[in-house]
Amino acid sequence: MECVVQGIIETQHVEALEILLQGLCGVHKERLRIHEICLKSGPNLGVVASEVRLLCDLEQPESTWTVRHIGGAMRGAGAEQISVLVRTMVESKVSKNALRLFYALGYKLDHELLRVGFTFHFQRGAQITVTVSSVNKMLKLHATDEAVPVTPGIQLVEVTAPASAENYSEVVAAVSSFCEYLAPLLHLSKPGISTGVVPTAAAAAASLMSDGGGTPL
């Protein structure tokens, strides 16, 4: 399982967000360049459609591949009352032949993206990962060098943390608490619930840029 929230920020304020994250996390950022291939099952694989994502890490000296399957979200009254999405997620390292294998199984290419940005990994009540990236689409099949932004001037911010059936409440609380520190710059909510750019972002970014992010919390 994983807990996840998302939001957007204007590219002009990303440097300020990076300063804030550096102060909050106390760790260095890692560069991100991920080629994401989304595959969907064909009619021969059952009535219920299946979707998997192949992620190629282009930042590594030799590209590494991961397969990820995102399942359904937690349902019920409890799930509706929390601001963090709790969902099943399974991922595993795979070889560079994985795409060929899924094609052989009957999966079809749905779309592909290139995500470019940075991540922070840190412990703060849970093992939290913050990803800030521009999302780019391919104009030609697998042509990552020719990718163009889906939403120019806007970057996606995602906060995730692994969880289990036993500890998801604590993880939700940790993610929610952390997100409060980012509130002046952006609003984070469950994926699919867009709240747009927050009106206080420009002033908050200017303050962060002037004081260099302050001290770690």
N, C-alpha and C positions, 0 to 999 in steps of 0.2 A: 504494500500500500504506500501511497504518498499523499502528503498534504501540499496543496498548491494554490497560489494566488497570482494574478497577473495585473499589469497596468501598462500605461504608455507614458512616454516623456518626449518632449521635443529634443532633437539632437543638440541644439544649442545649450541645453542644460545638462547634458550627460557628464561633462567634466565636473560640474558641481556635485552631481550624484556620486561620481567616483570618489571625490574628496570625502563626502559624508560616509560612504561605505567603508573607505579606508580607516576613518576614525572609529567607526562602530565595530568593525570586524578585527582590526589589529593584524591583518594579514595582507599579503600582496595579492594583487589580482592576477588571474591567469588569462591569457589571450584565448579567444574563441573563434574558430572557423570550422563550421560544421556543414557538411553537405547532407541534407535530409531527403530521403526518397520515401515517399508514401505509397504503399502498395495495398490494393484491395483484392479480396478473393473473387474468383469467378463463380458462375452459377454451378459449376461442377463440384464445388467444395461445400455445399450445403445451402439451406434456405437463408440462414442468418449470415449477413455479410461480416467478414472479418477484415480488420485493418491492421497492418504492421508498418513500422517505420524503421528503415535502415539508416543509421547515422554513421557517416564517415568523418573522422576527426582529421582535418587537413593540417592541423597545427603540429602534428607529430612528424618526426623525421621520415617514418614510414606510416602511411595512412592506416589507421585502425578502425575496425567496423564494430558496431553494436546494433543488435536488433531489439526493438522496444515495442511492446504491446500495451496499450492503455485500455483498461476495462471500464466497467460502469462505476458511476459515483455512488457513494453511500446515500441511502434514501431514508425517509422517515422524518418524524417531527424534530428529532435531534439534529439531523443534517440541515434542516431548513433554518435553524436558529443560529448556526455558526457562520462566520464570514469567510471561512476557508473551505475549499473543496477537498474532500477526502475521497480518493478513488483507488482502484486496484491498478497496479502497474508492474509489469514483469520485463526485465531486460537482461541481455546476456551478450558477452563478447562473441563475435563470429568471424569467420575468415572472409577474405575478399571475394570468395566464390558464392557468398550468401545470396546476392541478387540473382545469379543464374539459377540457384536452387529454388528460390521462390517463384521465378518464372516457370520452372519445370513443374512446380506443384499446382500451377494454374492461377497464380496471382498476376494482377495487371498493374501497370504503373498508373497511379492516379495523378500525382503531381510531385514536384521536387522543389526544394528551397535551399538557399544558402544563408546561413545565419553567421553574422560576423560581429564580434564585440568582445566582451570579457566576462569573467565569472569571479565570484568570491566564494570560497568554501570555508566554513568556520563552525565552531560549536557555541551555541547560545541557548541552552535549554533543550536543544535538539541539534542534529547535524544539518545545518541550513546551507543551501546553495542559492546565491543570487546571480541571475544571468541578465545581462543587459546587451541587447543585440539589435542590429538592423536586419530585417527579414527581406531577402531578395529572391526574385523569381528568375528562372532560366528562360532565355529566349530560344535556346536550342537544347536538345537532349544532352544532359550531363555537362553543359558548357558553363562551368562555374566561373571561368574568367570573364564571361560576358553577362553575368547576372546583374539585374537592375532592381532597385528598391521597390517593394510593393507599395509602401507608403513613404515617399520621400519626406525627410525632415522629422520623422517620427521613429522612435525606437521602442522595442518591447522589453518590459522588465518582468521577470518571473522569479518568484520565490518558492522554492520547493524544499521538502524535508521528508525523508523516509519515515514510515510509521508502521505500526502493526495493530491488530485488533485489540491488543492489551494496552497500548500506550498512546493511541491516536489523540485522546483528549489532551494529554500533556503536550504533544507535538503541536496541535492546533493552537493551544495557549501560547506556546513559544513563538510560533510564526506570527500570530496576531499581535503579540507584544512587540516583536521586532518591527513589524510594518508601521506601527505608530510613529517610530522615529523618522520614517520616510515621508510621512503625511504632508509636510509643507511642500515637497517636490512633486509627489504623485500619489494617486489613490490606487490601492491594490484591492482587487475583489476576485470573486470566483471567475474562472475562465468563461467567456461568453457573455459576461455582464460588463459592458463597457461604460465607464463613467467619464471618459475623455480626459483632457489635460486639466489639471487643477489650476484655478486662477491665482494661487499664491506662489506658483512655481518660479516666476521671474524674480520676485523679491527674495525668495528663499535662496535661489541660486546666486544672486548678487551678494547676499550676506555670506554664504559659504565661500565664494571666491575671494572675498575680501579678508576673511579671517583664516583661510586655509584649512577649514574643517574642524578646528578646535581640538579637544583632547578626546581619546577613546572613552566610551562609556562602559 
